[in-house]
């Protein structure tokens, strides 16, 4: 069973940076894709970024393109989300996800999820 664990969330001021980490455990998804989604209070979960595990092909939501960078460490089975120039609208719970297939912007197509880590950006 794949288990994912996020870390690195916190409270920052607008314009600052944070890096989130996602560790994979047990039967690791050493193929397929990893992604980050977020859910703001009162809103639906939305796609943030994804990366294919073998090729390293990345995909970003328009709202974070140019500010966020997703990367992976295959040896350590880690995925990172470097977030810069954070805005209040980036506030939410950030979830790491994994799937045995190509990356997707649709949360329903991802089979494995972490518990989430809170990111709060104040103005």
C-alpha positions as CSV (number, residue, x, y, z in Angstrom):
1,X,0.0,0.0,0.0
2,X,1.3,3.4,-0.9
3,X,1.5,5.9,1.9
4,X,2.3,9.6,1.3
5,X,3.3,12.1,4.0
6,X,3.5,15.8,3.4
7,X,5.6,18.3,5.4
8,X,6.8,21.9,5.2
9,X,3.6,23.8,5.6
10,X,3.4,26.9,7.7
11,X,2.3,30.6,8.0
12,X,4.1,33.2,5.9
13,X,3.7,36.7,4.7
14,X,2.7,37.5,1.1
15,X,5.8,37.5,-1.2
16,X,7.7,34.9,0.9
17,X,8.5,31.4,0.0
18,X,7.9,27.9,1.3
19,X,8.9,24.4,0.2
20,X,6.7,21.4,0.7
21,X,7.9,17.9,0.8
22,X,6.2,14.6,0.1
23,X,7.7,11.3,1.2
24,X,6.5,8.0,-0.2
25,X,6.5,4.9,1.9
26,X,6.0,1.1,1.6
27,X,5.0,0.0,-1.9
28,X,6.3,3.1,-3.6
29,X,4.9,4.4,-6.9
30,X,8.2,4.2,-8.8
31,X,6.4,4.9,-12.0
32,X,3.4,6.9,-12.9
33,X,3.1,10.4,-11.5
34,X,3.1,12.5,-8.4
35,X,1.0,15.7,-7.9
36,X,0.1,18.5,-5.6
37,X,-3.4,19.7,-5.0
38,X,-4.8,22.2,-2.6
39,X,-8.1,23.0,-1.0
40,X,-9.0,26.5,0.3
41,X,-11.7,26.9,3.0
42,X,-15.1,26.7,1.4
43,X,-13.7,25.7,-2.0
44,X,-13.2,22.5,-3.9
45,X,-9.8,20.8,-4.2
46,X,-7.9,22.1,-7.1
47,X,-4.9,20.9,-9.1
48,X,-1.6,22.7,-8.5
49,X,1.2,20.8,-10.2
50,X,2.3,17.3,-11.3
51,X,5.4,15.5,-12.4
52,X,5.9,12.2,-14.2
53,X,8.1,9.9,-12.1
54,X,10.4,8.6,-14.8
55,X,10.5,11.4,-17.4
56,X,10.2,14.3,-15.1
57,X,7.6,16.0,-17.3
58,X,5.9,18.8,-15.3
59,X,2.5,20.5,-15.5
60,X,1.2,23.5,-13.6
61,X,-2.0,25.3,-12.9
62,X,-2.1,28.7,-14.6
63,X,-2.5,30.3,-11.2
64,X,0.9,29.1,-10.0
65,X,2.9,28.9,-13.2
66,X,6.2,30.8,-12.9
67,X,5.9,30.9,-9.1
68,X,5.9,27.2,-8.1
69,X,8.3,24.5,-9.1
70,X,7.6,20.8,-8.6
71,X,10.6,18.4,-8.5
72,X,11.4,14.9,-7.5
73,X,14.2,12.9,-5.9
74,X,13.8,9.4,-7.4
75,X,16.4,7.8,-5.1
76,X,14.8,9.2,-2.0
77,X,11.3,8.8,-3.3
78,X,10.6,12.4,-2.5
79,X,8.6,15.1,-4.3
80,X,8.9,18.8,-3.6
81,X,6.9,21.9,-4.3
82,X,8.9,25.1,-4.1
83,X,6.6,28.0,-3.7
84,X,7.7,31.5,-4.2
85,X,6.1,34.9,-4.3
86,X,3.2,33.5,-2.3
87,X,-0.1,35.2,-2.3
88,X,-3.0,35.1,0.2
89,X,-5.0,33.2,-2.4
90,X,-2.5,30.4,-2.2
91,X,-3.8,29.7,1.3
92,X,-5.1,26.2,1.8
93,X,-4.4,22.6,2.7
94,X,-1.9,21.1,0.3
95,X,-2.1,17.4,-0.6
96,X,0.4,15.2,-2.2
97,X,-1.0,12.6,-4.5
98,X,0.2,9.6,-6.6
99,X,-1.1,7.5,-9.4
100,X,0.0,4.7,-11.6
101,X,-0.4,6.5,-14.9
102,X,0.2,9.8,-16.7
103,X,-0.3,13.0,-14.8
104,X,-3.8,14.4,-14.6
105,X,-5.4,17.6,-13.5
106,X,-8.4,15.7,-12.1
107,X,-8.2,14.7,-8.5
108,X,-10.6,11.8,-9.0
109,X,-8.0,10.1,-11.2
110,X,-5.4,10.0,-8.4
111,X,-5.6,7.0,-6.2
112,X,-3.3,7.8,-3.3
113,X,-3.3,10.8,-1.1
114,X,-1.4,12.2,1.9
115,X,-3.1,13.8,4.9
116,X,-2.3,17.3,3.8
117,X,-0.3,20.2,5.2
118,X,-1.6,23.7,5.9
119,X,-0.2,26.7,4.1
120,X,-1.4,30.1,5.3
121,X,-0.3,33.3,3.5
122,X,-1.2,36.6,5.1
123,X,-1.2,40.0,3.4
